[in-house]
Amino acid sequence: FLTALQQFVAAHSNDAYTGMAAYEAAPDSRSVLWPMSGTEDVESTSGLNGLTFTNGLLSAVVTGALATVSLTLDEGRHTLVSDAYFAASLRLFLGGAPARPAALTWTDTNGATASVMFDVQPGWNLCRVNLAEHDAWRERRIRALALALPAGAGALHLDWLQLEAGHCWHFDDPNEVYGVANFTGWSV
């Protein structure tokens, strides 16, 4: 007994990718996940000692005034289009009380750097950072993304970090609007 979805997947699993538009796919299928399974998830670090990857956890000790974990992006092939992602979520453990909030920082293709700060506590933290409401995130091509951890954080275990994709319309492109009725004088 197979469900209709299982039958469809079985029948089409070898089909070639057709180049669907971003709005034709479920948002979760476009989310970007760094599972911290190995060194391929991290481009560089600073202010950390004893960096290891074990059982899907990045583990280290925060030793600098500001430690950073820069996530791997394939800038040679593509950049992240910021408007495709409305939030970032992550799960991390801190062994000590940080001196100030943590931050998610990014650099766009024009070299502008911005960040969003969020509170973290000793112990396990499940954090969700709203990105869509920040002007510095909107309508950018992202070439670098990093997690910044303040002094005092102590032992660090980073389980995963994810950019959450979602439908996002800003009505700045004619392809976002179709079937307009009962409006006069509209334009994009």
Secondary structure, 3 states (H helix, E strand, C coil): CCCHHHHHHHHHCCCCCCCCCHHHCCHHHHCEEECCCCHHHEEEEECEEEEEEECCEEEEEECCCEEEEEECCCCCCCCEEHHHEEEEEEEEEECCCCCCCEEEEEEECCCCEEEEEECCCCEEEEEEEECCCCCCCCCCEEEEEEEEEECCCCEEEEEEEEEEECCCCCCCCHHHCCCCCCCCCCCC
